[in-house]
Amino acid sequence: MPWEETDVMDQRVKFVAQALWKRVNFTQLCAGFGVSRPTGYRWRERYREVGSFALLAEKSRRPHSSPGRTPAEVEARVVAARRRYGWGARKLRVVLLDEGLDMKVWTINRIIARNALIAEAASHRPATGRFERKLPNELWQMDFKGEYPVGRGYCYPLSLLDDHSRYAVGLYGLSNQRGKGVHRCVVETFRRSGVPQAMLVDHGTPWWSTTNGHGLTWVSVALIKQGIHLYVSGVRHPQTQGKVERFHRTLAEAVRHQGKPGCLGDWGQFCAEFCAEYNHLRPHEALGMGVPAGRYHPSARAYDPHPPAWEYAAGVVVKQLNTPGCLDYRQRRYFVCEALAGEWVGMEEVDDKLLVSYRHMYIREIELGLGRTRALVLPKPSP
């Protein structure tokens, strides 16, 4: 998300802003950002070419032509075979060999992908390896486990799991997935187990929004103010949150084995008993048949109900956003982010543009002449 401190796009914006605004020694500026002078010149010229900080992404290095690409008539035969049989590349290669066409498996796979013939169930990015933090509380994973009918409503179990130890730091049965209940449960967990360094979430509505270009909600802002780095998992890629997904499988098995609680009030006791068994009794294969409690300890970072104000760099003008999350500047009003309503943001005027930052990240570019605004920092993928 834009929520992690070191994003390549964010660094590029900061570099160009300083090169244009502060007029510092260019060699020293490049050294400070750890880039070569040619790279620095390229970034600056890229900005001058596109005229926007929000469009500073690298140009595609893809060639305009593909002289080594499979001939169209051969590709058509592969596509026809795929559509007829629906098989994978290894089986299709045998069929094509019978037709006198000798092709590599990877070539057939590329043709299948290029023609959008991958089945939806097989189109998810594969998990490339086991991912685990080295110490407890370096990263927590947070997610909802579907819904369970209870009486006239539903129960939505909310899970918080430590990445290193698989320890369930929190499990709550909520009547909905709205932010107020989620925030209350998260704060309760922080008070009991301390605050983690980072949290991994998906595109769920309590902590993710599609309305402001940043994904920020008031819940995610509250977490950021605790000094937590937030990561967002890939869309349609639940493997990124593999540990909490596996935890949910175990939870579902327990519900089937023990029976689903009949009412929402019974879910509290069920969650407490399940966590006690999961954390302290149930052997875990990924932990060498140990238990999560054997690898977990609470975080030393205490929850702060009144986090201190962020200190912006010298020369940055600081102003408070209004209730709708808008900024008043030079007798005009500009939308910034509704999730930051009432928050203090930094402003830097560069090249007839206003760069708006919140804490460690740029969030909005405003073209002062046209009044047009763009979200600057896009979501940073999970680690």
N, C-alpha and C positions, 0 to 999 in steps of 0.2 A: 504494500500500500504506500501512499505518500507518507506513511506513518513511521517508516524506518529512516534513520539519519543519513545514510550514505547511498543515495540513489544517483546513478550516472546522469540522468536527465537533470536532476536537481543541481549537481555539481557543475554541469555545463551552463545552466542558467546563472549560477552564482559567479562563475568565471567571466562570462560575457558582461554581466551587469557591472562587475568591478572594473573590467577593461574599459568600459564606456563611461562609467560614472565617476570612478575615483581617479582615473588617469594615472594609475600607478606604473612603476617601471615594469615593462612587459616581461622581461626576462625573470625578474623576481616573482611576478605574478604566476608565471608558468611553473617556476620551481615550487612555489607555495601550494599549487594544486597537483604537483607531481606529474606534469605533462611536459612534452617537448614543445619548443617554440613553434615548429610546423603544425602540431596539433592545436596549439592555442590560436594560431593564425586561421586555421581551418574552421574552428568553432566561431571565431569572430566574423569571418567572411560568410559563414553559413547564416548567421543572424542577419547580416546586411543583405543577403540574398533573399531570405524569406520574410524579413521585416517583422518577426514575431518571436518572442521568447518561447511561446508554446509550441513552436514548430522547429525546434532545434535538434530534433532527432536526426540521426545519421541517414543519409541517402542510401537507398538500396544498392548493394554491389552486384545485384543480379545482372548478368549480361543481357543485352537487348535481343540477341539471337542465340539459338542453341544448335550449333552445327552438329553436335553429337547426338541429338535427340532421335529417338526411334522414328523411322518413316511412318507417315500417316496410315498407309495401307496395313502395315504390320500392327500398329497400335489398334486399328479398327478390328483386326482379328482377335486380339487379346480381349478387347472390350466385349465383343460378341460372345466369346467363350465364357467370360465372367458372368455376363447376363444370363446365359443359358444354364450354366451349372451352379453358379454361386460359390464355386470352390476357391480355395486359397491358391497362392502362386505355385506352390510345389506340385499340387495336383494338376493345375492348368498347364504347367510346363510339359507334363507327360502327354496331354492331349495335343498340344502344339507340336511336339516332336513327331507324333503320328502324322501330322499334317505337313511335315518337312520343315518346321520352323524351330530352330534351336535357339532358345533365349535363356538368359540368366534369371534366376529367381528374383533377384533384387530389381531387375529391369521390369519384370511383370508387376512386382509390388508397386513400383513407382507409377506405372501406367494405371493401375487400379486406383491409387490415391489421387492421381492427377484428374481422373474422370469421375471423382466423387462416388466410387462404387464400393466404399468401405461400409460394411454393416454398422449401424449405430452402436450396437452392443460391443463392437470391436474397435470403435473409433476413439476411445479414451487413451490418453497418453499413458504408457506403461510406467509403473514405479521403477526407477532405475537402481534402487538399492535401499538397504535399511538405513533409516535416518534416526539418529538418537543423540540427544544432548549429553554432554559429559557429566553434568552435575544437576542435582535437584534444583528446581525453581529457575533454571535458565530459560525454560519455555513451558508454558501450559497450553493445552489444546482445549477449546471450548466449543460445544455444539449441542443442538437439541436432538433427542431421539424420537423422531416421528410423533405420533399421537396415539393415545389409548382411550377408548370410550369409557367414561365413568358417569353413571346416572344420565343427566340431561346434557352433559358437556363432555370435555375431553381433558386428559392429563398429558402435559408435554414435559417429559423428563429433561432437565438441563444438566449437562455433565461438564465438569472441569477436571482435566487429567494432567498430571505432571508427566512431561515427555520422557525424562530420564528413567524414572522409577516405575512408571505406569500407575502411580498412586492416585486414587480418586480423591482429590482434595475437596470436591463438592459434587453432590447429586441432589437435585431438587425436583419435586413434582409440582409443576405450575399449571394454572388453568388457562394460560395463554402465552404467547411469545412476545408480548409487548415489552418495551424497554424498562418500564418502572419495576416490574417484577424481576427482570434479569439483573438490573443494577443492584437491587436490594440483596439478591443472592450472592452476587459477586463481592459486594462489600462485606457480607457476612463471612465469606470464604477468606477474604483478605484479613479480616480481624482475627480469624482463627489460625490461618496458615501463613500470614505475611503476604507480601507483594512479589510476584515474579518479575524477572527481567524482561520477558517478552511473552506474548500470547498469540496463538494461531487460531484464526476464525475462518468461517466460510462466508458466502454471500447472503447470510441470513439477515432478515430485516431489523432485528434489534440492534445490530452493530454495523450494518452495512446499508447504504442508501444509494439509489440511482439518480437522485434529483440534483446533485451539486457538482458532479464531475470528480469528486474526491473519494466517494464512498463513506464519508464521515456522517455519523449520527451523534446525538448528544451522549449516547452510551460510550461510543468509541472515543469521543473527546474526553470524557471523564476518565477513561483508562489512560489516555495519553498524558493527562495532567498528573497522574501518579508516577510518571517517568517510565511507563511501560512501552516498549516497542511493539507495535501491532503488525502482524503479517496476515495476508489473506491468501487462502488456498486457491488453486486454479479452478475455473468454472468447469463443472462436470468432471472433476478430478478428485474424487473422495480419497484416493490413495494418499494424498498429501496429509490428510488427517487420519492416517491409518491406525494409529493407536487408539484414538477415541472411537473410531468406527469398530475396531475389534472389541473395545470395552462395551459398546452398544450391543454387539452380538452376544456377549456374555450376559448382559442385562436382559436381553430378549429371551435367552434360554432360561434364566432364573424366573422370569414372569411365567413362561410356559410350564416350568416344573412345579413352581410353588402356587401358581394361580394368580391371576391379575387382581390387585386390590379393587374392592367393589365400589369405593367412593374416593373422592379426591383427598379427603382427610386421612385415609389409610395409607396414602402414598408416602407420607413423611416417615412413618415407622418402617415401611418396606425399604425405602432408600437408605435409612440409617443402618438397618440390619444387613442389607446387601453390601454396603460399603465396608462394614466391619469384616464381613466374610471375605470379600474380594481383596481388601488391603492386608489382612492379617492371617488368613487361613488358606486361601486358594493358591496352590503352587502355579507359577507362571513359567512356561517353557522358555520365553525370551529372557528370563532372569535366571536361567540355570536351575529351574524348579524352585527358586526362592520366592519370597512374597514381596509385594511392593513396599510394605512397611519397613522391610529390611534395608531398603536403599533410599528411603525418603527421610528428610527432616524439614521442618518449617523454614521459611525464608527469614533472613535477618532484617529485611526491609519492611518496616511497619507501615500500615495504612495511615495516610494523612488525610483527615477529613477536610482540612483547609490547606491545600497545597499552595506554596508561595507563587507569586507572580513571576512570569518568565522575564528574564533580563535580556532585552534586545541589544544589539551591537550599537556602538556609538555612531551617531549620524542617521540612525533610522528613526523616522517620525512614528510615534505610537499613538493609535487612536482606537476608541472602543466602537465596535459594531452595534447597530441598533437592534431592536427586538426581532425584526424579520431577517437579521443577518446581513444588513446592507451597510455600506460605507458612504458617509457624506464627505465629499471632497470638492472644493472649488465650486460650491453652490450647485453641485449635481449629486445624485444618489446612484450608487452602483451596487448591484447584487454581488456578494462575496460567497457566503455559505450559510444556510439557515441553521446548520448544526453548531455554528460558532456565534450564535446570537448572544450579545452582551460580552463577548470576549474581546481582549485587547490584541490588535494586530499591528504589524509593522508596515511602513510604507516607504518605498524608495522610488523616486522619479528618475527614470532612465530613458533617454532618447524618445521623448514625448509619450512615454508609457509609464504607468504606475504599477510597480511590482508590490503585491500584497503578500505578506508572510504571516504565518501563525506558528509561534515557537520556532522550531528548527526547520520548517519547510515553507517554501513558496507555494501559495495556493491559488493565486489569481493574477492574471495580467489584464490591465485596463488600458485601452487605447483612448487617451484623453481627448483627442480630436474627434473621433467618431463615436465615442461612448460605448464601443464594443468591448466585451469582456470574454476571457477564456479561462477555463480551469487549467492550471499550470502543471500540477503534479498528478500523474496517473497512478493507480494502485500498483504498489510494488509486490511482485510475486513472492510466495513463501520461500524460505531458504531450502 
